[in-house]
């Protein structure tokens, strides 16, 4: 992975390289590589989200179809020697909701299942999330909520408009209809007891209902979270910063953000972090209060990693965007 820096903050680098011994067919071998998450306070936006990539290199098992100058996702899909895992890391400042995307990956209409797994995948877990009495509140987009109501709910309760409640490792939402490249947001709030120096994980997995193939997932890693249940958390307003998707993108990006007052000055720009000449002002002007959902054409930008900057009044937020 190439090293990326923005305003002096390291955004990507190689963690380490280890040797793997020969593994017999059907056998397994666990590789442990220490990783220390960056300080979330160093980032302006998307502060809890980290992408981990691992690759196996061997002359006896070369990459099947690795290309240069393309986005990471393309090489991950075409080469079984590369794996990609998204991780959300929270510390004891966590007191609200965090978001993830649900996206249609199949052409045309398909159905997906969502599961909530706290046992890990060969992870060393002393006490899983739900065994600790862990609870999750999930607030979803209104349109996606209507899709969920059509699906089969197992150990998932509808507790309010657009709100779900989960407190079981058997929780599953099966058969949610979704169209190709549709993207919806789910906002999570957690209630779980975690002692000092401990951490607990939760994987949210998206699976194709018919093919039973894994289409995506995200891991939440929670440390020293606020103790107790949802007596206080449920009273919080969900404050959403800019959400850009698809990401990686090709010709178009969609931007969702919230404006809190009328006649607010809004400016939206996108910058290539390695090439200052590759930049574009997407919008500048006054907008009324409310949630905005806008589409922008970025096909003239060359492939690379960009920073999208959203300025609403005096508040500035940023998000990394990959253009393929």
C-alpha atoms as a printed R data frame, in Angstrom:
    type eleno elety resid chain resno       x       y       z
1   ATOM     1    CA   UNK     A     1   0.000   0.000   0.000
2   ATOM     2    CA   UNK     A     2   1.381   3.418  -0.915
3   ATOM     3    CA   UNK     A     3   1.893   5.980   1.805
4   ATOM     4    CA   UNK     A     4  -0.656   8.801   1.708
5   ATOM     5    CA   UNK     A     5  -0.478  12.008   3.727
6   ATOM     6    CA   UNK     A     6  -2.909  14.908   4.070
7   ATOM     7    CA   UNK     A     7  -2.134  17.966   6.166
8   ATOM     8    CA   UNK     A     8   0.664  16.036   7.873
9   ATOM     9    CA   UNK     A     9  -1.550  13.083   8.856
10  ATOM    10    CA   UNK     A    10  -0.585   9.594   7.684
11  ATOM    11    CA   UNK     A    11  -3.538   8.042   5.827
12  ATOM    12    CA   UNK     A    12  -1.966   4.819   4.584
13  ATOM    13    CA   UNK     A    13   1.204   2.773   4.876
14  ATOM    14    CA   UNK     A    14   2.537  -0.788   4.984
15  ATOM    15    CA   UNK     A    15   2.103  -2.312   8.432
16  ATOM    16    CA   UNK     A    16   4.522  -5.243   8.195
17  ATOM    17    CA   UNK     A    17   5.591  -8.276   6.150
18  ATOM    18    CA   UNK     A    18   5.763 -11.827   7.534
19  ATOM    19    CA   UNK     A    19   6.706 -15.219   6.071
20  ATOM    20    CA   UNK     A    20   4.094 -17.971   5.863
21  ATOM    21    CA   UNK     A    21   5.198 -21.641   6.009
22  ATOM    22    CA   UNK     A    22   3.841 -24.233   3.545
23  ATOM    23    CA   UNK     A    23   0.205 -25.059   4.328
24  ATOM    24    CA   UNK     A    24  -1.238 -28.479   3.479
25  ATOM    25    CA   UNK     A    25  -4.455 -28.621   1.393
26  ATOM    26    CA   UNK     A    26  -7.370 -27.944   3.685
27  ATOM    27    CA   UNK     A    27  -5.067 -26.740   6.447
28  ATOM    28    CA   UNK     A    28  -4.955 -23.357   8.175
29  ATOM    29    CA   UNK     A    29  -2.286 -21.085   9.584
30  ATOM    30    CA   UNK     A    30  -2.906 -17.999  11.679
31  ATOM    31    CA   UNK     A    31  -0.707 -14.957  11.079
32  ATOM    32    CA   UNK     A    32  -0.651 -12.262  13.742
33  ATOM    33    CA   UNK     A    33   0.570  -8.808  12.749
34  ATOM    34    CA   UNK     A    34   0.328  -6.115  15.458
35  ATOM    35    CA   UNK     A    35  -1.531  -3.010  14.316
36  ATOM    36    CA   UNK     A    36  -2.076   0.131  16.324
37  ATOM    37    CA   UNK     A    37  -4.987   2.229  15.005
38  ATOM    38    CA   UNK     A    38  -4.265   5.916  14.370
39  ATOM    39    CA   UNK     A    39  -5.714   8.483  16.727
40  ATOM    40    CA   UNK     A    40  -9.239   9.282  15.447
41  ATOM    41    CA   UNK     A    41  -8.753  12.855  16.682
42  ATOM    42    CA   UNK     A    42  -6.152  13.414  13.934
43  ATOM    43    CA   UNK     A    43  -8.820  13.256  11.237
44  ATOM    44    CA   UNK     A    44 -11.478  15.792  10.284
45  ATOM    45    CA   UNK     A    45 -14.168  13.424   9.009
46  ATOM    46    CA   UNK     A    46 -14.697   9.685   8.572
47  ATOM    47    CA   UNK     A    47 -12.610   9.593  11.726
48  ATOM    48    CA   UNK     A    48 -13.331   6.034  12.873
49  ATOM    49    CA   UNK     A    49 -13.062   4.215   9.554
50  ATOM    50    CA   UNK     A    50  -9.934   2.325   8.483
51  ATOM    51    CA   UNK     A    51  -9.400  -0.037   5.533
52  ATOM    52    CA   UNK     A    52  -6.992  -2.958   6.038
53  ATOM    53    CA   UNK     A    53  -5.510  -4.742   3.022
54  ATOM    54    CA   UNK     A    54  -3.453  -7.936   3.031
55  ATOM    55    CA   UNK     A    55  -1.840  -9.813   0.131
56  ATOM    56    CA   UNK     A    56  -0.028 -13.115  -0.222
57  ATOM    57    CA   UNK     A    57   2.919 -13.095  -2.635
58  ATOM    58    CA   UNK     A    58   4.390 -16.380  -3.885
59  ATOM    59    CA   UNK     A    59   6.067 -17.438  -7.162
60  ATOM    60    CA   UNK     A    60   4.022 -20.654  -6.958
61  ATOM    61    CA   UNK     A    61   0.752 -18.717  -6.664
62  ATOM    62    CA   UNK     A    62   1.000 -15.462  -8.642
63  ATOM    63    CA   UNK     A    63  -1.692 -12.838  -8.884
64  ATOM    64    CA   UNK     A    64  -4.368 -13.874 -11.344
65  ATOM    65    CA   UNK     A    65  -5.087 -10.475 -12.847
66  ATOM    66    CA   UNK     A    66  -3.443  -7.582 -11.032
67  ATOM    67    CA   UNK     A    67  -3.560  -4.254 -12.851
68  ATOM    68    CA   UNK     A    68  -1.775  -0.989 -12.136
69  ATOM    69    CA   UNK     A    69  -3.471   2.381 -12.247
70  ATOM    70    CA   UNK     A    70  -6.859   1.022 -11.170
71  ATOM    71    CA   UNK     A    71  -8.782   1.223  -7.921
72  ATOM    72    CA   UNK     A    72  -8.191  -1.176  -5.060
73  ATOM    73    CA   UNK     A    73 -11.643  -2.772  -5.343
74  ATOM    74    CA   UNK     A    74 -11.009  -4.009  -8.897
75  ATOM    75    CA   UNK     A    75  -7.839  -5.883  -7.908
76  ATOM    76    CA   UNK     A    76  -9.451  -7.319  -4.769
77  ATOM    77    CA   UNK     A    77 -12.326  -8.758  -6.813
78  ATOM    78    CA   UNK     A    78 -10.053 -10.349  -9.446
79  ATOM    79    CA   UNK     A    79  -7.302 -11.760  -7.212
80  ATOM    80    CA   UNK     A    80  -7.881 -14.235  -4.395
81  ATOM    81    CA   UNK     A    81  -4.411 -13.359  -3.055
82  ATOM    82    CA   UNK     A    82  -5.706  -9.978  -1.851
83  ATOM    83    CA   UNK     A    83  -8.181  -9.405   0.973
84  ATOM    84    CA   UNK     A    84  -9.782  -6.171   2.155
85  ATOM    85    CA   UNK     A    85 -11.469  -5.554   5.498
86  ATOM    86    CA   UNK     A    86 -13.084  -2.331   6.686
87  ATOM    87    CA   UNK     A    87 -12.738  -1.595  10.394
88  ATOM    88    CA   UNK     A    88 -14.496   0.969  12.577
89  ATOM    89    CA   UNK     A    89 -12.548   1.870  15.748
90  ATOM    90    CA   UNK     A    90 -14.197   3.656  18.680
91  ATOM    91    CA   UNK     A    91 -12.759   4.920  21.933
92  ATOM    92    CA   UNK     A    92 -14.370   6.288  25.088
93  ATOM    93    CA   UNK     A    93 -15.420   9.498  23.318
94  ATOM    94    CA   UNK     A    94 -18.115   7.547  21.457
95  ATOM    95    CA   UNK     A    95 -21.579   8.813  22.387
96  ATOM    96    CA   UNK     A    96 -23.674   8.732  19.239
97  ATOM    97    CA   UNK     A    97 -24.375   7.062  15.929
98  ATOM    98    CA   UNK     A    98 -22.011   5.964  13.198
99  ATOM    99    CA   UNK     A    99 -22.932   5.061   9.644
100 ATOM   100    CA   UNK     A   100 -22.228   2.409   7.047
101 ATOM   101    CA   UNK     A   101 -23.481   1.915   3.488
102 ATOM   102    CA   UNK     A   102 -25.616  -0.883   2.109
103 ATOM   103    CA   UNK     A   103 -25.162  -1.107  -1.655
104 ATOM   104    CA   UNK     A   104 -26.614  -3.207  -4.477
105 ATOM   105    CA   UNK     A   105 -23.742  -5.094  -6.131
106 ATOM   106    CA   UNK     A   106 -25.626  -7.361  -8.543
107 ATOM   107    CA   UNK     A   107 -26.904  -6.190 -11.933
108 ATOM   108    CA   UNK     A   108 -30.635  -5.419 -11.806
109 ATOM   109    CA   UNK     A   109 -32.739  -6.423  -8.817
110 ATOM   110    CA   UNK     A   110 -31.466  -8.875  -6.204
111 ATOM   111    CA   UNK     A   111 -32.091  -9.670  -2.552
112 ATOM   112    CA   UNK     A   112 -29.622  -9.411   0.312
113 ATOM   113    CA   UNK     A   113 -29.343 -10.663   3.894
114 ATOM   114    CA   UNK     A   114 -27.815  -8.692   6.768
115 ATOM   115    CA   UNK     A   115 -26.394 -10.467   9.802
116 ATOM   116    CA   UNK     A   116 -24.772  -9.180  12.993
117 ATOM   117    CA   UNK     A   117 -21.902 -11.441  14.063
118 ATOM   118    CA   UNK     A   118 -19.950 -10.992  17.311
119 ATOM   119    CA   UNK     A   119 -17.907 -14.239  17.353
120 ATOM   120    CA   UNK     A   120 -15.273 -13.068  14.907
121 ATOM   121    CA   UNK     A   121 -13.418 -15.166  12.331
122 ATOM   122    CA   UNK     A   122 -10.685 -17.066  14.173
123 ATOM   123    CA   UNK     A   123 -10.307 -14.025  16.432
124 ATOM   124    CA   UNK     A   124  -9.349 -14.475  20.066
125 ATOM   125    CA   UNK     A   125 -12.498 -13.252  21.827
126 ATOM   126    CA   UNK     A   126 -12.887 -13.666  25.584
127 ATOM   127    CA   UNK     A   127 -16.495 -12.501  25.794
128 ATOM   128    CA   UNK     A   128 -18.526 -11.590  22.674
129 ATOM   129    CA   UNK     A   129 -20.591  -8.435  22.302
130 ATOM   130    CA   UNK     A   130 -24.014  -9.992  22.902
131 ATOM   131    CA   UNK     A   131 -22.773 -12.159  25.817
132 ATOM   132    CA   UNK     A   132 -21.898  -8.881  27.524
133 ATOM   133    CA   UNK     A   133 -25.525  -7.771  27.235
134 ATOM   134    CA   UNK     A   134 -24.701  -5.700  24.176
135 ATOM   135    CA   UNK     A   135 -27.515  -3.874  22.396
136 ATOM   136    CA   UNK     A   136 -27.721  -2.095  19.064
137 ATOM   137    CA   UNK     A   137 -30.083   0.589  17.850
138 ATOM   138    CA   UNK     A   138 -30.131   0.955  14.075
139 ATOM   139    CA   UNK     A   139 -31.655   3.979  12.337
140 ATOM   140    CA   UNK     A   140 -32.123   3.479   8.598
141 ATOM   141    CA   UNK     A   141 -33.075   5.599   5.592
142 ATOM   142    CA   UNK     A   142 -36.902   5.802   5.235
143 ATOM   143    CA   UNK     A   143 -36.946   4.079   1.819
144 ATOM   144    CA   UNK     A   144 -34.661   1.300   3.041
145 ATOM   145    CA   UNK     A   145 -36.871   0.908   6.115
146 ATOM   146    CA   UNK     A   146 -39.807   0.128   3.807
147 ATOM   147    CA   UNK     A   147 -37.676  -2.547   2.100
148 ATOM   148    CA   UNK     A   148 -36.774  -4.035   5.503
149 ATOM   149    CA   UNK     A   149 -40.444  -4.297   6.437
150 ATOM   150    CA   UNK     A   150 -40.908  -6.525   3.370
151 ATOM   151    CA   UNK     A   151 -38.048  -8.804   4.505
152 ATOM   152    CA   UNK     A   152 -37.922 -11.606   7.068
153 ATOM   153    CA   UNK     A   153 -36.780 -10.420  10.502
154 ATOM   154    CA   UNK     A   154 -35.155 -12.840  12.937
155 ATOM   155    CA   UNK     A   155 -34.407 -11.518  16.434
156 ATOM   156    CA   UNK     A   156 -34.748  -7.963  15.080
157 ATOM   157    CA   UNK     A   157 -37.427  -5.684  16.520
158 ATOM   158    CA   UNK     A   158 -38.979  -2.592  14.932
159 ATOM   159    CA   UNK     A   159 -39.189  -0.162  17.857
160 ATOM   160    CA   UNK     A   160 -39.974   3.112  16.108
161 ATOM   161    CA   UNK     A   161 -40.278   4.691  12.673
162 ATOM   162    CA   UNK     A   162 -37.044   3.873  10.803
163 ATOM   163    CA   UNK     A   163 -35.567   2.358  13.986
164 ATOM   164    CA   UNK     A   164 -34.538  -1.246  14.732
165 ATOM   165    CA   UNK     A   165 -33.391  -2.903  17.954
166 ATOM   166    CA   UNK     A   166 -30.990  -5.891  18.100
167 ATOM   167    CA   UNK     A   167 -29.747  -7.813  21.148
168 ATOM   168    CA   UNK     A   168 -29.061 -11.337  19.863
169 ATOM   169    CA   UNK     A   169 -26.251 -13.064  17.914
170 ATOM   170    CA   UNK     A   170 -29.014 -14.788  15.898
171 ATOM   171    CA   UNK     A   171 -30.255 -11.464  14.532
172 ATOM   172    CA   UNK     A   172 -30.736 -11.504  10.776
173 ATOM   173    CA   UNK     A   173 -32.664  -9.576   8.129
174 ATOM   174    CA   UNK     A   174 -33.283 -11.826   5.118
175 ATOM   175    CA   UNK     A   175 -34.455 -11.070   1.589
176 ATOM   176    CA   UNK     A   176 -34.142  -7.272   1.378
177 ATOM   177    CA   UNK     A   177 -34.820  -6.176  -2.239
178 ATOM   178    CA   UNK     A   178 -32.175  -3.859  -3.675
179 ATOM   179    CA   UNK     A   179 -31.292  -2.609  -7.158
180 ATOM   180    CA   UNK     A   180 -27.825  -2.400  -8.686
181 ATOM   181    CA   UNK     A   181 -25.790   0.571  -7.417
182 ATOM   182    CA   UNK     A   182 -28.522   1.692  -5.034
183 ATOM   183    CA   UNK     A   183 -26.955   2.901  -1.795
184 ATOM   184    CA   UNK     A   184 -28.596   3.301   1.605
185 ATOM   185    CA   UNK     A   185 -27.297   4.388   4.991
186 ATOM   186    CA   UNK     A   186 -27.635   2.555   8.295
187 ATOM   187    CA   UNK     A   187 -26.747   4.418  11.505
188 ATOM   188    CA   UNK     A   188 -25.621   2.364  14.523
189 ATOM   189    CA   UNK     A   189 -25.544   3.163  18.244
190 ATOM   190    CA   UNK     A   190 -24.109   0.606  20.665
191 ATOM   191    CA   UNK     A   191 -24.724  -0.091  24.339
192 ATOM   192    CA   UNK     A   192 -22.235  -2.499  25.900
193 ATOM   193    CA   UNK     A   193 -19.961  -2.754  28.955
194 ATOM   194    CA   UNK     A   194 -16.268  -2.810  28.060
195 ATOM   195    CA   UNK     A   195 -13.608  -2.621  30.760
196 ATOM   196    CA   UNK     A   196 -10.449  -0.557  30.596
197 ATOM   197    CA   UNK     A   197  -7.981  -2.054  28.151
198 ATOM   198    CA   UNK     A   198 -10.632  -4.333  26.622
199 ATOM   199    CA   UNK     A   199 -12.193  -4.232  23.197
200 ATOM   200    CA   UNK     A   200 -15.207  -5.897  21.657
201 ATOM   201    CA   UNK     A   201 -15.981  -6.449  17.980
202 ATOM   202    CA   UNK     A   202 -19.116  -6.678  15.882
203 ATOM   203    CA   UNK     A   203 -19.202  -7.604  12.188
204 ATOM   204    CA   UNK     A   204 -22.103  -6.481  10.004
205 ATOM   205    CA   UNK     A   205 -22.212  -8.777   6.974
206 ATOM   206    CA   UNK     A   206 -24.066  -8.389   3.652
207 ATOM   207    CA   UNK     A   207 -24.811 -11.627   1.808
208 ATOM   208    CA   UNK     A   208 -26.611 -12.413  -1.440
209 ATOM   209    CA   UNK     A   209 -29.846 -14.205  -0.491
210 ATOM   210    CA   UNK     A   210 -29.951 -16.567  -3.468
211 ATOM   211    CA   UNK     A   211 -26.254 -17.225  -4.130
212 ATOM   212    CA   UNK     A   212 -25.249 -17.203  -0.432
213 ATOM   213    CA   UNK     A   213 -22.139 -15.251  -1.423
214 ATOM   214    CA   UNK     A   214 -20.640 -12.585   0.805
215 ATOM   215    CA   UNK     A   215 -20.984  -9.168  -0.866
216 ATOM   216    CA   UNK     A   216 -19.450  -6.973   1.803
217 ATOM   217    CA   UNK     A   217 -19.115  -6.239   5.470
218 ATOM   218    CA   UNK     A   218 -17.751  -3.879   8.065
219 ATOM   219    CA   UNK     A   219 -16.216  -4.486  11.472
220 ATOM   220    CA   UNK     A   220 -16.864  -2.263  14.478
221 ATOM   221    CA   UNK     A   221 -14.162  -2.368  17.179
222 ATOM   222    CA   UNK     A   222 -15.400  -0.757  20.409
223 ATOM   223    CA   UNK     A   223 -13.119   0.079  23.331
224 ATOM   224    CA   UNK     A   224 -14.040   1.666  26.668
225 ATOM   225    CA   UNK     A   225 -17.483   2.607  25.423
226 ATOM   226    CA   UNK     A   226 -19.984   4.349  27.680
227 ATOM   227    CA   UNK     A   227 -21.417   1.892  30.175
228 ATOM   228    CA   UNK     A   228 -25.109   1.283  30.483
229 ATOM   229    CA   UNK     A   229 -27.936   0.850  28.050
230 ATOM   230    CA   UNK     A   230 -29.792   3.312  25.854
231 ATOM   231    CA   UNK     A   231 -31.378   5.561  28.477
232 ATOM   232    CA   UNK     A   232 -29.268   8.508  27.322
233 ATOM   233    CA   UNK     A   233 -28.174   7.481  23.852
234 ATOM   234    CA   UNK     A   234 -31.739   7.162  22.562
235 ATOM   235    CA   UNK     A   235 -32.297  10.874  23.230
236 ATOM   236    CA   UNK     A   236 -29.483  11.959  20.954
237 ATOM   237    CA   UNK     A   237 -30.201  13.492  17.578
238 ATOM   238    CA   UNK     A   238 -28.546  11.793  14.653
239 ATOM   239    CA   UNK     A   239 -26.112  14.322  13.225
240 ATOM   240    CA   UNK     A   240 -24.833  13.243   9.804
241 ATOM   241    CA   UNK     A   241 -21.848  14.833   8.100
242 ATOM   242    CA   UNK     A   242 -21.255  14.577   4.385
243 ATOM   243    CA   UNK     A   243 -21.752  11.098   2.949
244 ATOM   244    CA   UNK     A   244 -20.211  10.421  -0.458
245 ATOM   245    CA   UNK     A   245 -21.090   7.411  -2.543
246 ATOM   246    CA   UNK     A   246 -20.336   5.371  -4.488
247 ATOM   247    CA   UNK     A   247 -16.803   5.260  -3.136
248 ATOM   248    CA   UNK     A   248 -14.776   4.227  -5.132
249 ATOM   249    CA   UNK     A   249 -16.519   6.204  -7.883
250 ATOM   250    CA   UNK     A   250 -16.072   6.543 -11.615
251 ATOM   251    CA   UNK     A   251 -18.134   9.171 -13.478
252 ATOM   252    CA   UNK     A   252 -20.499  10.462 -10.791
253 ATOM   253    CA   UNK     A   253 -20.654  10.924  -7.035
254 ATOM   254    CA   UNK     A   254 -23.652  11.514  -4.808
255 ATOM   255    CA   UNK     A   255 -23.343  13.794  -1.817
256 ATOM   256    CA   UNK     A   256 -25.704  13.795   1.155
257 ATOM   257    CA   UNK     A   257 -25.348  16.441   3.860
258 ATOM   258    CA   UNK     A   258 -27.447  18.563   6.202
259 ATOM   259    CA   UNK     A   259 -27.867  22.341   6.353
260 ATOM   260    CA   UNK     A   260 -29.192  23.673   9.667
261 ATOM   261    CA   UNK     A   261 -30.262  27.191   8.676
262 ATOM   262    CA   UNK     A   262 -31.652  29.060   5.664
263 ATOM   263    CA   UNK     A   263 -29.417  30.990   3.260
264 ATOM   264    CA   UNK     A   264 -26.295  29.126   4.364
265 ATOM   265    CA   UNK     A   265 -23.161  29.608   2.299
266 ATOM   266    CA   UNK     A   266 -22.101  26.224   0.918
267 ATOM   267    CA   UNK     A   267 -18.929  25.412  -1.015
268 ATOM   268    CA   UNK     A   268 -17.998  21.946  -2.267
269 ATOM   269    CA   UNK     A   269 -14.574  21.169  -3.771
270 ATOM   270    CA   UNK     A   270 -12.548  18.064  -4.564
271 ATOM   271    CA   UNK     A   271  -8.726  17.827  -4.554
272 ATOM   272    CA   UNK     A   272  -6.259  15.159  -5.674
273 ATOM   273    CA   UNK     A   273  -3.865  14.698  -2.749
274 ATOM   274    CA   UNK     A   274  -0.911  13.887  -5.016
275 ATOM   275    CA   UNK     A   275  -1.581  16.316  -7.871
276 ATOM   276    CA   UNK     A   276  -2.588  19.866  -6.959
277 ATOM   277    CA   UNK     A   277  -3.631  20.561 -10.558
278 ATOM   278    CA   UNK     A   278  -6.324  17.916 -10.320
279 ATOM   279    CA   UNK     A   279  -8.989  19.834  -8.422
280 ATOM   280    CA   UNK     A   280 -12.516  20.995  -9.082
281 ATOM   281    CA   UNK     A   281 -15.058  23.260  -7.411
282 ATOM   282    CA   UNK     A   282 -18.345  21.368  -7.556
283 ATOM   283    CA   UNK     A   283 -20.652  23.989  -6.048
284 ATOM   284    CA   UNK     A   284 -20.637  27.427  -4.462
285 ATOM   285    CA   UNK     A   285 -23.723  29.337  -3.363
286 ATOM   286    CA   UNK     A   286 -26.509  29.726  -0.802
287 ATOM   287    CA   UNK     A   287 -28.895  26.913   0.082
288 ATOM   288    CA   UNK     A   288 -31.907  26.529   2.383
289 ATOM   289    CA   UNK     A   289 -32.010  24.393   5.506
290 ATOM   290    CA   UNK     A   290 -32.684  20.674   5.290
291 ATOM   291    CA   UNK     A   291 -31.023  17.479   4.143
292 ATOM   292    CA   UNK     A   292 -29.423  17.779   0.717
293 ATOM   293    CA   UNK     A   293 -28.933  14.954  -1.782
294 ATOM   294    CA   UNK     A   294 -26.993  16.008  -4.881
295 ATOM   295    CA   UNK     A   295 -25.193  14.422  -7.832
296 ATOM   296    CA   UNK     A   296 -21.927  15.725  -9.322
297 ATOM   297    CA   UNK     A   297 -20.043  14.817 -12.505
298 ATOM   298    CA   UNK     A   298 -16.394  13.893 -11.878
299 ATOM   299    CA   UNK     A   299 -15.573  12.056 -15.126
300 ATOM   300    CA   UNK     A   300 -12.951  14.672 -16.084
301 ATOM   301    CA   UNK     A   301 -10.834  13.834 -13.033
302 ATOM   302    CA   UNK     A   302  -8.048  11.293 -13.514
303 ATOM   303    CA   UNK     A   303  -7.892   8.148 -11.417
304 ATOM   304    CA   UNK     A   304  -6.552   8.584  -7.923
305 ATOM   305    CA   UNK     A   305  -7.262   9.427  -4.288
306 ATOM   306    CA   UNK     A   306  -9.036  12.711  -3.623
307 ATOM   307    CA   UNK     A   307 -10.204  14.780  -0.690
308 ATOM   308    CA   UNK     A   308 -13.719  16.148  -0.964
309 ATOM   309    CA   UNK     A   309 -14.174  19.302   1.099
310 ATOM   310    CA   UNK     A   310 -17.619  20.441   2.195
311 ATOM   311    CA   UNK     A   311 -17.914  23.900   3.738
312 ATOM   312    CA   UNK     A   312 -21.258  24.885   5.270
313 ATOM   313    CA   UNK     A   313 -20.948  28.336   6.814
314 ATOM   314    CA   UNK     A   314 -17.847  28.187   9.005
315 ATOM   315    CA   UNK     A   315 -17.929  24.397   9.384
316 ATOM   316    CA   UNK     A   316 -15.553  22.435   7.154
317 ATOM   317    CA   UNK     A   317 -15.633  18.649   6.797
318 ATOM   318    CA   UNK     A   318 -13.678  16.378   4.469
319 ATOM   319    CA   UNK     A   319 -13.883  12.829   3.165
320 ATOM   320    CA   UNK     A   320 -11.528  10.654   1.141
321 ATOM   321    CA   UNK     A   321 -12.849   9.667  -2.297
322 ATOM   322    CA   UNK     A   322 -11.277   7.209  -4.741
323 ATOM   323    CA   UNK     A   323 -11.852   7.915  -8.448
324 ATOM   324    CA   UNK     A   324 -11.433   4.790 -10.600
